[in-house]
């Protein structure tokens, strides 16, 4: 594990950009929302946190019927960063 300072909003945006073509190909809407005014800097291993979120988003896109919505949200929660994937 190699934790480095990461911007949570930027991380979500990068992952959304990565998955947008797959969502479109499957007839799905992928909505990404960062609900905090600040970027949300966190200490995390970029590859590992990216893999976790990618797995969640990928599964949501895989199992959501065409025409569906997959939402990815992030925000600060006190000293923590909270991210969620909903389909």
N, CA, C and O atoms as a printed pandas DataFrame, in Angstrom:
     atom_number atom_name residue_name chain_id  residue_number  x_coord  y_coord  z_coord
0              1         N          UNK        A               1    0.850   -1.171    0.000
1              2        CA          UNK        A               1    0.000    0.000    0.000
2              3         C          UNK        A               1    0.896    1.234    0.000
3              4         O          UNK        A               1    1.847    1.320    0.776
4              5         N          UNK        A               2    0.585    2.186   -0.875
5              6        CA          UNK        A               2    1.376    3.402   -1.014
6              7         C          UNK        A               2    0.453    4.622   -0.939
7              8         O          UNK        A               2    0.074    5.171   -1.973
8              9         N          UNK        A               3    0.084    5.054    0.287
9             10        CA          UNK        A               3   -0.832    6.188    0.399
10            11         C          UNK        A               3   -0.160    7.508    0.020
11            12         O          UNK        A               3    0.947    7.815    0.461
12            13         N          UNK        A               4   -0.858    8.270   -0.804
13            14        CA          UNK        A               4   -0.408    9.603   -1.217
14            15         C          UNK        A               4   -1.627   10.530   -1.180
15            16         O          UNK        A               4   -2.758   10.049   -1.245
16            17         N          UNK        A               5   -1.423   11.839   -1.077
17            18        CA          UNK        A               5   -2.558   12.759   -1.116
18            19         C          UNK        A               5   -3.246   12.710   -2.482
19            20         O          UNK        A               5   -2.603   12.859   -3.521
20            21         N          UNK        A               6   -4.544   12.503   -2.461
21            22        CA          UNK        A               6   -5.351   12.440   -3.689
22            23         C          UNK        A               6   -6.552   13.359   -3.550
23            24         O          UNK        A               6   -7.103   13.512   -2.460
24            25         N          UNK        A               7   -6.952   13.961   -4.643
25            26        CA          UNK        A               7   -8.190   14.733   -4.670
26            27         C          UNK        A               7   -9.347   13.799   -4.971
27            28         O          UNK        A               7   -9.394   13.201   -6.046
28            29         N          UNK        A               8  -10.282   13.663   -4.041
29            30        CA          UNK        A               8  -11.402   12.732   -4.210
30            31         C          UNK        A               8  -12.301   13.127   -5.386
31            32         O          UNK        A               8  -12.744   12.267   -6.147
32            33         N          UNK        A               9  -12.569   14.435   -5.533
33            34        CA          UNK        A               9  -13.416   14.883   -6.648
34            35         C          UNK        A               9  -12.759   14.508   -7.972
35            36         O          UNK        A               9  -13.419   14.001   -8.878
36            37         N          UNK        A              10  -11.468   14.759   -8.076
37            38        CA          UNK        A              10  -10.745   14.437   -9.313
38            39         C          UNK        A              10  -10.766   12.933   -9.584
39            40         O          UNK        A              10  -10.972   12.514  -10.723
40            41         N          UNK        A              11  -10.558   12.132   -8.561
41            42        CA          UNK        A              11  -10.591   10.680   -8.703
42            43         C          UNK        A              11  -11.941   10.221   -9.247
43            44         O          UNK        A              11  -11.995    9.410  -10.171
44            45         N          UNK        A              12  -13.030   10.738   -8.676
45            46        CA          UNK        A              12  -14.365   10.368   -9.161
46            47         C          UNK        A              12  -14.559   10.787  -10.614
47            48         O          UNK        A              12  -15.125   10.036  -11.408
48            49         N          UNK        A              13  -14.094   11.974  -10.963
49            50        CA          UNK        A              13  -14.246   12.466  -12.337
50            51         C          UNK        A              13  -13.471   11.586  -13.308
51            52         O          UNK        A              13  -13.979   11.263  -14.382
52            53         N          UNK        A              14  -12.253   11.195  -12.954
53            54        CA          UNK        A              14  -11.446   10.330  -13.815
54            55         C          UNK        A              14  -12.121    8.977  -14.026
55            56         O          UNK        A              14  -12.156    8.459  -15.142
56            57         N          UNK        A              15  -12.655    8.412  -12.945
57            58        CA          UNK        A              15  -13.324    7.113  -13.073
58            59         C          UNK        A              15  -14.602    7.236  -13.887
59            60         O          UNK        A              15  -14.932    6.341  -14.665
60            61         N          UNK        A              16  -15.319    8.331  -13.715
61            62        CA          UNK        A              16  -16.538    8.547  -14.505
62            63         C          UNK        A              16  -16.198    8.641  -15.989
63            64         O          UNK        A              16  -16.880    8.049  -16.825
64            65         N          UNK        A              17  -15.147    9.382  -16.310
65            66        CA          UNK        A              17  -14.728    9.507  -17.702
66            67         C          UNK        A              17  -14.349    8.144  -18.280
67            68         O          UNK        A              17  -14.614    7.860  -19.449
68            69         N          UNK        A              18  -13.737    7.318  -17.464
69            70        CA          UNK        A              18  -13.341    5.979  -17.897
70            71         C          UNK        A              18  -14.560    5.107  -18.204
71            72         O          UNK        A              18  -14.546    4.339  -19.166
72            73         N          UNK        A              19  -15.615    5.223  -17.389
73            74        CA          UNK        A              19  -16.777    4.340  -17.529
74            75         C          UNK        A              19  -17.900    4.916  -18.388
75            76         O          UNK        A              19  -18.842    4.194  -18.714
76            77         N          UNK        A              20  -17.830    6.200  -18.765
77            78        CA          UNK        A              20  -18.898    6.806  -19.547
78            79         C          UNK        A              20  -19.166    6.072  -20.874
79            80         O          UNK        A              20  -20.329    5.860  -21.219
80            81         N          UNK        A              21  -18.125    5.679  -21.626
81            82        CA          UNK        A              21  -18.393    4.957  -22.875
82            83         C          UNK        A              21  -19.105    3.613  -22.654
83            84         O          UNK        A              21  -19.979    3.243  -23.437
84            85         N          UNK        A              22  -18.741    2.894  -21.606
85            86        CA          UNK        A              22  -19.403    1.620  -21.310
86            87         C          UNK        A              22  -20.860    1.842  -20.942
87            88         O          UNK        A              22  -21.737    1.098  -21.381
88            89         N          UNK        A              23  -21.119    2.863  -20.138
89            90        CA          UNK        A              23  -22.502    3.178  -19.758
90            91         C          UNK        A              23  -23.324    3.508  -20.998
91            92         O          UNK        A              23  -24.437    3.006  -21.155
92            93         N          UNK        A              24  -22.790    4.339  -21.870
93            94        CA          UNK        A              24  -23.507    4.719  -23.086
94            95         C          UNK        A              24  -23.771    3.501  -23.973
95            96         O          UNK        A              24  -24.859    3.361  -24.531
96            97         N          UNK        A              25  -22.776    2.621  -24.102
97            98        CA          UNK        A              25  -22.931    1.417  -24.930
98            99         C          UNK        A              25  -24.010    0.500  -24.388
99           100         O          UNK        A              25  -24.647   -0.225  -25.152
100          101         N          UNK        A              26  -24.225    0.521  -23.078
101          102        CA          UNK        A              26  -25.246   -0.331  -22.459
102          103         C          UNK        A              26  -26.583    0.388  -22.302
103          104         O          UNK        A              26  -27.521   -0.167  -21.729
104          105         N          UNK        A              27  -26.677    1.609  -22.803
105          106        CA          UNK        A              27  -27.923    2.359  -22.709
106          107         C          UNK        A              27  -28.229    2.835  -21.306
107          108         O          UNK        A              27  -29.394    2.926  -20.919
108          109         N          UNK        A              28  -27.184    3.142  -20.530
109          110        CA          UNK        A              28  -27.347    3.565  -19.141
110          111         C          UNK        A              28  -26.887    5.007  -18.967
111          112         O          UNK        A              28  -26.086    5.522  -19.747
112          113         N          UNK        A              29  -27.406    5.635  -17.941
113          114        CA          UNK        A              29  -26.942    6.956  -17.544
114          115         C          UNK        A              29  -26.012    6.782  -16.355
115          116         O          UNK        A              29  -26.368    6.144  -15.365
116          117         N          UNK        A              30  -24.831    7.349  -16.457
117          118        CA          UNK        A              30  -23.875    7.342  -15.363
118          119         C          UNK        A              30  -23.774    8.770  -14.841
119          120         O          UNK        A              30  -23.258    9.654  -15.524
120          121         N          UNK        A              31  -24.269    8.988  -13.630
121          122        CA          UNK        A              31  -24.254   10.317  -13.016
122          123         C          UNK        A              31  -23.232   10.333  -11.893
123          124         O          UNK        A              31  -23.266    9.489  -10.998
124          125         N          UNK        A              32  -22.327   11.294  -11.946
125          126        CA          UNK        A              32  -21.286   11.431  -10.929
126          127         C          UNK        A              32  -21.443   12.790  -10.271
127          128         O          UNK        A              32  -21.562   13.811  -10.949
128          129         N          UNK        A              33  -21.443   12.795   -8.942
129          130        CA          UNK        A              33  -21.667   14.038   -8.218
130          131         C          UNK        A              33  -20.740   14.115   -7.008
131          132         O          UNK        A              33  -20.694   13.207   -6.179
132          133         N          UNK        A              34  -20.010   15.214   -6.931
133          134        CA          UNK        A              34  -19.219   15.528   -5.743
134          135         C          UNK        A              34  -19.971   16.650   -5.052
135          136         O          UNK        A              34  -20.140   17.721   -5.636
136          137         N          UNK        A              35  -20.426   16.438   -3.827
137          138        CA          UNK        A              35  -21.344   17.375   -3.185
138          139         C          UNK        A              35  -20.680   18.331   -2.216
139          140         O          UNK        A              35  -21.365   18.951   -1.403
140          141         N          UNK        A              36  -19.376   18.467   -2.277
141          142        CA          UNK        A              36  -18.661   19.356   -1.373
142          143         C          UNK        A              36  -17.994   20.457   -2.188
143          144         O          UNK        A              36  -17.605   20.236   -3.335
144          145         N          UNK        A              37  -17.861   21.636   -1.598
145          146        CA          UNK        A              37  -17.212   22.748   -2.284
146          147         C          UNK        A              37  -15.719   22.504   -2.460
147          148         O          UNK        A              37  -15.128   22.960   -3.439
148          149         N          UNK        A              38  -15.111   21.795   -1.531
149          150        CA          UNK        A              38  -13.679   21.497   -1.619
150          151         C          UNK        A              38  -13.448   20.196   -2.367
151          152         O          UNK        A              38  -14.351   19.373   -2.514
152          153         N          UNK        A              39  -12.214   20.028   -2.838
153          154        CA          UNK        A              39  -11.858   18.833   -3.603
154          155         C          UNK        A              39  -11.887   17.573   -2.756
155          156         O          UNK        A              39  -12.154   16.492   -3.282
156          157         N          UNK        A              40  -11.623   17.676   -1.480
157          158        CA          UNK        A              40  -11.629   16.498   -0.620
158          159         C          UNK        A              40  -10.343   15.715   -0.703
159          160         O          UNK        A              40  -10.347   14.552   -1.107
160          161         N          UNK        A              41   -9.250   16.332   -0.329
161          162        CA          UNK        A              41   -7.970   15.634   -0.356
162          163         C          UNK        A              41   -7.964   14.524    0.689
163          164         O          UNK        A              41   -8.384   14.718    1.830
164          165         N          UNK        A              42   -7.485   13.369    0.276
165          166        CA          UNK        A              42   -7.428   12.211    1.168
166          167         C          UNK        A              42   -6.088   11.511    0.961
167          168         O          UNK        A              42   -5.445   11.673   -0.076
168          169         N          UNK        A              43   -5.678   10.739    1.954
169          170        CA          UNK        A              43   -4.504    9.889    1.819
170          171         C          UNK        A              43   -4.984    8.499    1.424
171          172         O          UNK        A              43   -5.715    7.847    2.169
172          173         N          UNK        A              44   -4.568    8.057    0.253
173          174        CA          UNK        A              44   -5.009    6.742   -0.223
174          175         C          UNK        A              44   -4.039    6.238   -1.280
175          176         O          UNK        A              44   -3.308    7.013   -1.897
176          177         N          UNK        A              45   -4.045    4.951   -1.471
177          178        CA          UNK        A              45   -3.289    4.325   -2.549
178          179         C          UNK        A              45   -4.135    4.470   -3.813
179          180         O          UNK        A              45   -5.213    3.882   -3.900
180          181         N          UNK        A              46   -3.671    5.235   -4.784
181          182        CA          UNK        A              46   -4.460    5.557   -5.988
182          183         C          UNK        A              46   -4.929    4.294   -6.712
183          184         O          UNK        A              46   -6.089    4.204   -7.116
184          185         N          UNK        A              47   -4.057    3.348   -6.873
185          186        CA          UNK        A              47   -4.424    2.130   -7.597
186          187         C          UNK        A              47   -5.473    1.321   -6.844
187          188         O          UNK        A              47   -6.436    0.838   -7.440
188          189         N          UNK        A              48   -5.288    1.174   -5.549
189          190        CA          UNK        A              48   -6.214    0.327   -4.777
190          191         C          UNK        A              48   -7.585    0.973   -4.616
191          192         O          UNK        A              48   -8.600    0.296   -4.784
192          193         N          UNK        A              49   -7.641    2.266   -4.296
193          194        CA          UNK        A              49   -8.944    2.910   -4.149
194          195         C          UNK        A              49   -9.632    2.992   -5.515
195          196         O          UNK        A              49  -10.853    2.865   -5.614
196          197         N          UNK        A              50   -8.841    3.205   -6.556
197          198        CA          UNK        A              50   -9.396    3.205   -7.906
198          199         C          UNK        A              50   -9.970    1.852   -8.281
199          200         O          UNK        A              50  -11.010    1.773   -8.934
200          201         N          UNK        A              51   -9.297    0.794   -7.872
201          202        CA          UNK        A              51   -9.769   -0.558   -8.164
202          203         C          UNK        A              51  -11.082   -0.846   -7.434
203          204         O          UNK        A              51  -11.995   -1.441   -8.007
204          205         N          UNK        A              52  -11.174   -0.431   -6.189
205          206        CA          UNK        A              52  -12.401   -0.664   -5.415
206          207         C          UNK        A              52  -13.578    0.054   -6.066
207          208         O          UNK        A              52  -14.629   -0.546   -6.292
208          209         N          UNK        A              53  -13.401    1.336   -6.368
209          210        CA          UNK        A              53  -14.498    2.093   -6.973
210          211         C          UNK        A              53  -14.812    1.560   -8.366
211          212         O          UNK        A              53  -15.980    1.466   -8.743
212          213         N          UNK        A              54  -13.784    1.212   -9.133
213          214        CA          UNK        A              54  -14.007    0.646  -10.468
214          215         C          UNK        A              54  -14.804   -0.648  -10.404
215          216         O          UNK        A              54  -15.689   -0.872  -11.229
216          217         N          UNK        A              55  -14.498   -1.497   -9.438
217          218        CA          UNK        A              55  -15.249   -2.750   -9.290
218          219         C          UNK        A              55  -16.719   -2.474   -8.985
219          220         O          UNK        A              55  -17.606   -3.115   -9.549
220          221         N          UNK        A              56  -16.972   -1.518   -8.091
221          222        CA          UNK        A              56  -18.357   -1.191   -7.735
222          223         C          UNK        A              56  -19.111   -0.602   -8.925
223          224         O          UNK        A              56  -20.242   -1.001   -9.204
224          225         N          UNK        A              57  -18.493    0.337   -9.619
225          226        CA          UNK        A              57  -19.142    0.959  -10.777
226          227         C          UNK        A              57  -19.313   -0.068  -11.890
227          228         O          UNK        A              57  -20.372   -0.138  -12.513
228          229         N          UNK        A              58  -18.284   -0.859  -12.139
229          230        CA          UNK        A              58  -18.374   -1.889  -13.176
230          231         C          UNK        A              58  -19.493   -2.882  -12.913
231          232         O          UNK        A              58  -20.226   -3.247  -13.832
232          233         N          UNK        A              59  -19.631   -3.321  -11.672
233          234        CA          UNK        A              59  -20.720   -4.243  -11.338
234          235         C          UNK        A              59  -22.074   -3.585  -11.500
235          236         O          UNK        A              59  -23.013   -4.207  -11.996
236          237         N          UNK        A              60  -22.186   -2.320  -11.082
237          238        CA          UNK        A              60  -23.457   -1.613  -11.235
238          239         C          UNK        A              60  -23.821   -1.498  -12.711
239          240         O          UNK        A              60  -24.978   -1.705  -13.075
240          241         N          UNK        A              61  -22.858   -1.171  -13.562
241          242        CA          UNK        A              61  -23.133   -1.062  -14.994
242          243         C          UNK        A              61  -23.473   -2.418  -15.599
243          244         O          UNK        A              61  -24.303   -2.506  -16.504
244          245         N          UNK        A              62  -22.851   -3.446  -15.115
245          246        CA          UNK        A              62  -23.080   -4.797  -15.649
246          247         C          UNK        A              62  -24.475   -5.316  -15.325
247          248         O          UNK        A              62  -25.087   -6.001  -16.145
248          249         N          UNK        A              63  -24.984   -4.994  -14.131
249          250        CA          UNK        A              63  -26.233   -5.597  -13.686
250          251         C          UNK        A              63  -27.439   -4.654  -13.714
251          252         O          UNK        A              63  -28.532   -5.052  -13.310
252          253         N          UNK        A              64  -27.266   -3.429  -14.177
253          254        CA          UNK        A              64  -28.386   -2.502  -14.295
254          255         C          UNK        A              64  -29.007   -2.665  -15.677
255          256         O          UNK        A              64  -28.294   -2.640  -16.680
256          257         N          UNK        A              65  -30.329   -2.831  -15.743
257          258        CA          UNK        A              65  -30.992   -2.981  -17.048
258          259         C          UNK        A              65  -30.858   -1.721  -17.904
259          260         O          UNK        A              65  -30.723   -0.615  -17.381
260          261         N          UNK        A              66  -30.898   -1.902  -19.214
261          262        CA          UNK        A              66  -30.834   -0.778  -20.156
262          263         C          UNK        A              66  -31.866    0.274  -19.777
263          264         O          UNK        A              66  -32.979   -0.042  -19.357
264          265         N          UNK        A              67  -31.470    1.525  -19.933
265          266        CA          UNK        A              67  -32.349    2.633  -19.568
266          267         C          UNK        A              67  -32.207    3.041  -18.116
267          268         O          UNK        A              67  -32.817    4.020  -17.686
268          269         N          UNK        A              68  -31.407    2.301  -17.349
269          270        CA          UNK        A              68  -31.251    2.559  -15.919
270          271         C          UNK        A              68  -30.242    3.653  -15.619
271          272         O          UNK        A              68  -29.598    4.206  -16.510
272          273         N          UNK        A              69  -30.132    3.940  -14.342
273          274        CA          UNK        A              69  -29.258    4.996  -13.843
274          275         C          UNK        A              69  -28.285    4.408  -12.824
275          276         O          UNK        A              69  -28.683    3.670  -11.923
276          277         N          UNK        A              70  -27.021    4.740  -12.977
277          278        CA          UNK        A              70  -25.998    4.402  -11.991
278          279         C          UNK        A              70  -25.463    5.735  -11.456
279          280         O          UNK        A              70  -24.987    6.576  -12.218
280          281         N          UNK        A              71  -25.550    5.910  -10.141
281          282        CA          UNK        A              71  -25.101    7.141   -9.507
282          283         C          UNK        A              71  -23.845    6.883   -8.688
283          284         O          UNK        A              71  -23.769    5.913   -7.935
284          285         N          UNK        A              72  -22.876    7.750   -8.843
285          286        CA          UNK        A              72  -21.654    7.708   -8.053
286          287         C          UNK        A              72  -21.569    9.056   -7.350
287          288         O          UNK        A              72  -21.518   10.100   -8.001
288          289         N          UNK        A              73  -21.555    9.032   -6.024
289          290        CA          UNK        A              73  -21.530   10.271   -5.254
290          291         C          UNK        A              73  -20.361   10.264   -4.286
291          292         O          UNK        A              73  -19.923    9.216   -3.812
292          293         N          UNK        A              74  -19.872   11.453   -4.009
293          294        CA          UNK        A              74  -18.807   11.603   -3.039
294          295         C          UNK        A              74  -18.965   12.904   -2.294
295          296         O          UNK        A              74  -19.489   13.882   -2.827
296          297         N          UNK        A              75  -18.501   12.910   -1.037
297          298        CA          UNK        A              75  -18.549   14.116   -0.212
298          299         C          UNK        A              75  -17.669   13.917    1.005
299          300         O          UNK        A              75  -17.325   12.793    1.371
300          301         N          UNK        A              76  -17.316   15.026    1.621
301          302        CA          UNK        A              76  -16.625   14.968    2.906
302          303         C          UNK        A              76  -17.665   14.609    3.961
303          304         O          UNK        A              76  -18.829   15.001    3.875
304          305         N          UNK        A              77  -17.223   13.869    4.938
305          306        CA          UNK        A              77  -18.072   13.511    6.082
306          307         C          UNK        A              77  -17.198   13.671    7.319
307          308         O          UNK        A              77  -16.621   12.702    7.813
308          309         N          UNK        A              78  -17.104   14.903    7.815
309          310        CA          UNK        A              78  -16.183   15.184    8.915
310          311         C          UNK        A              78  -14.758   15.037    8.426
311          312         O          UNK        A              78  -14.359   15.680    7.455
312          313         N          UNK        A              79  -13.993   14.197    9.091
313          314        CA          UNK        A              79  -12.601   13.958    8.698
314          315         C          UNK        A              79  -12.487   12.884    7.620
315          316         O          UNK        A              79  -11.381   12.571    7.179
316          317         N          UNK        A              80  -13.604   12.320    7.196
317          318        CA          UNK        A              80  -13.621   11.214    6.243
318          319         C          UNK        A              80  -14.110   11.680    4.879
319          320         O          UNK        A              80  -14.684   12.760    4.740
320          321         N          UNK        A              81  -13.869   10.844    3.880
321          322        CA          UNK        A              81  -14.444   11.008    2.548
322          323         C          UNK        A              81  -15.415    9.848    2.371
323          324         O          UNK        A              81  -15.052    8.689    2.575
324          325         N          UNK        A              82  -16.643   10.161    1.994
325          326        CA          UNK        A              82  -17.651    9.114    1.783
326          327         C          UNK        A              82  -17.977    9.047    0.289
327          328         O          UNK        A              82  -18.309   10.055   -0.335
328          329         N          UNK        A              83  -17.875    7.849   -0.264
329          330        CA          UNK        A              83  -18.211    7.619   -1.673
330          331         C          UNK        A              83  -19.241    6.502   -1.732
331          332         O          UNK        A              83  -19.199    5.548   -0.955
332          333         N          UNK        A              84  -20.169    6.643   -2.675
333          334        CA          UNK        A              84  -21.193    5.616   -2.816
334          335         C          UNK        A              84  -21.494    5.362   -4.282
335          336         O          UNK        A              84  -21.351    6.247   -5.125
336          337         N          UNK        A              85  -21.911    4.145   -4.569
337          338        CA          UNK        A              85  -22.348    3.754   -5.910
338          339         C          UNK        A              85  -23.732    3.159   -5.736
339          340         O          UNK        A              85  -23.943    2.268   -4.913
340          341         N          UNK        A              86  -24.674    3.667   -6.522
341          342        CA          UNK        A              86  -26.059    3.218   -6.426
342          343         C          UNK        A              86  -26.605    2.924   -7.805
343          344         O          UNK        A              86  -26.421    3.705   -8.739
344          345         N          UNK        A              87  -27.280    1.790   -7.928
345          346        CA          UNK        A              87  -27.933    1.463   -9.197
346          347         C          UNK        A              87  -29.382    1.102   -8.962
347          348         O          UNK        A              87  -30.103    0.794   -9.911
